[in-house]
Amino acid sequence: MAHYKDITKQIRELFINQKLAVLSTHHSGQPYASLIAFAGKQDLKEIFFVTSRTTRKFANLSADSRVAILINSSLNMDSDFHEAVSVTALGNAKEINGAEKDEILGLYLSKHPYLEAFATSPTCAVVGVTITTYVMVKNFQQVMELHIDQ
Amino acid sequence: MNWILSPLEIRPDHRHRIGPKAYALSLMAREGFKIPDTLFLTVDAYNAFVNAAGLRERILIELNRKKFKDMRWEEIWDCATRIRNIFLKKQIPDALKSYLTEKIQSRFSGKTLAIRSSAPDEDASGSSFAGLHESFVNVRGTPSILDHIRLVWASLWSDAALLYRQEIGLHVEKSAMAVVLQETVTGNRSGVVFSQNPNDETQVIIESVYGLNQGLVDGMVEPDRWVLDRDKKTVLSHKPSQREHWMIPSEHGVETAPLPEDLSRRPPLSSQEALGICDLAYRAEALFKAPQDVEWTIKNDTPYVLQSRPITTLSPGETQDKRAWYLSLHRSVENLKALRTTIEETLIPEMTKTAKELAEQDITVLSDRELGHEVRRRWKINQHWVNTYWEEFIPYAHGIRLFGQYYNDAMRPDDPYEFMNLLTQTKMVSLERNQLMEDLASMVRQDRQLFERLKAGEPLDLDSEFGEKVNQFIEKFGDLSCAVTGGTECATDTRPLFKLLLEMAVNPSSLASRKKPKDARALQQRFLERFQGPKRKEAEELLNLARSSYRLRDDDNIYLGKIEAQLLSAVKEAKSRVESFERRGTHKSELDDLKSVIQDLDYGTDNRKTSLRKDEYGVKINPRQLVGQPAGPGLSKGMARVVRQHLDLQDFKHSEILVCDAVDPNMSFVIPLAAGVVERRGGMLIHGAIIAREYGLPCVTGIPDATSLIHTGDEITVDGYLGIVTILQKNL
């Protein structure tokens, strides 16, 4: 059994090493999944991404802020089944504005510098997801839950 | 892709594809040594098989269920058993099969073969793997040869091989196996020669037996032994053996048979022949430029080299010793049969007699000084039996695994634990105890007055039929309040027993209803029908041995507990005397000895702290799904009852799931009430798993920190098929 520090360390490593995640939203009960470029805080309390306000995902999360985000380290290889680590984060999404937006954008672009034009476009929103729970899966079926004090 | 190479095709760059054993043989063939007709199956063939069958990742999933260092050897054996079964079930891909069939038939044309492992890892590690992988002799017919090739491949993943690779730091995922296919040379004399005695560099050692070399290598036939002077090439000594047996080819493999009397009177080698074998070793040493350990056999007066490898000379305590320990994980049938006789005919009767004698002794009449001596005496007696338990009883558990492998090889079942169905429902002491409890519970159930009186905690009428039966039960098994069988002194009354009886009375037939349907008889018939003649007898013998081993796996702790209970009763008497004097504030010098005895024997309790904590960012971790080893098939859901100490058992309720560090037979009386079992210790041979299977309960073992991650009252599911425990929570 991994120690709790190993688990939080592995999530932080996913934040650093993985560029993409899958965001789940829904519209009137119809689930919807989309790929996002994400960044996360080291305290694990928030995950950020940038999206155009015209997207379906933005419409969905504006209507219902509850979302799930899947981040994983799989390489599309057989070895993923015993080596890959996967985390599902559950939380509430909201658009970030004002002074905080600049701070978050700085964090976001330090991870994804090639997205600068996209992320700073007036049509794009910076979205922050306040995380309540992480569900981490490793060794194929070992599952641990992390509950975050906000 | 070269799947097969012949000795004369071998170049130096082939070494890593055929392993050092095969490479050495090829060099010897080139240098004119007489070797049996041989082909080498390269690691490419192994890789083709595992890749086509999707085995590579399947193996790694098995091995990565949890950290290797967290696995007990029993879990590693489980892992190895599952992997071996996968190898047995998977077919060799058609292209490889056709290729091998054609090559084997054209080269050996119907001859029987020896099929030997040759692991390239030996070069990588610089360590000897001798004995860790399997080899087979006198294998007849292409289908059987292909079967045995898979078994040699599978032996790459045996528990001993896994442990050894882990220890010497090899990456198991990169391991592969080459195979040596050799015509069986049925020599009438065989042996091993060490060109340099590992313990004395001035000497050469020869060991020799009649018949096939397998008898010597497997330790089944005792060899004659010669010591020679390395420089002068003269025989220094010859130590004859009893010469009672030899190993000879049989219809399906080899068998140990009595040695004909005329042969038993003379040594397998003359002095002149011993010197000839010595020459063979010198030539091998000159070729490889290092002292060699050469296996050989003599047919028609011609010595054939079967294999040659460098002598590994390590000081005691180094790797060599540990490899010997890993090898000791495998016991021969003969060894286990001898162990059985000792255990059943000597040890258990002695234990029973000892417990009875101790119980009959009235310790209350002893003086304080005498009591001090008695406690120490009992402690020594108990310690003696604890040591015996580790030295004799634990190794005997290998009878189960030996049968398991035999069964799986013959039956190729989908479920590698199917053989356990032939072992369950044997007469175990704990089952007898649980049946008596069920009878008592039934009496309580039918007598409303009795039920109410027990519930209210009213004193028991000792003259009633129920009272008499309770007393008989306590006399035999104790009042269940003690962590050892036969203990009656841990609680002041029989409440623990009555609480459980009341719970069983309210929930009738919990025992009977969960017993799984057995088709053991049909299964046994199907198993035995696979064998004819002497093989049938061998199969029956092994089954019988496994049943005895399985039964003892549960019973041994009960016998041991009865002795420990007598030690504890003397300790309790001593404590009571000391406390009584201390309460009165008086001092008596004779009590000082009693005090020191008690201090010596005081057992601490394990207060495990919960590992659920918050880190510096306020993150709290809860387990959701924990992976262990599947140890009893089935799926159940219920409230967890975490048992950290023996007295926790008395609160056990019907349909709860027993979660504990380690179930022992002195705890398993709550199993008839349980809906499932979860245990930290891993493996299918542990008591919790055995008793769970007896009652048909789902069981998962090998969950690290089970008793701290799971809490009493948690709603959990136990998936005994996959070895997974899920802690249910209503909301995320």
Interface residues (C-beta under 8 A of the other chain):
Chain A: M1 H3 Y4 K5 I7 T8 Q42 D43 L44 K45 D78 S79 F81 H82 E83 L90 T132 T133 V135 V137 N139 F140 Q141 Q142 V143 M144 E145 L146 H147 I148 D149
Chain B: G54 R56 E57 L60 I61 L63 N64 R65 K66 D70 S611 L612 R613 K614 D615 Y617 G618 V619 K620 I621 N622 P623 R624 Q625 L626 V627 P704 D705 L709 L722 I724 T726 Q729 L732
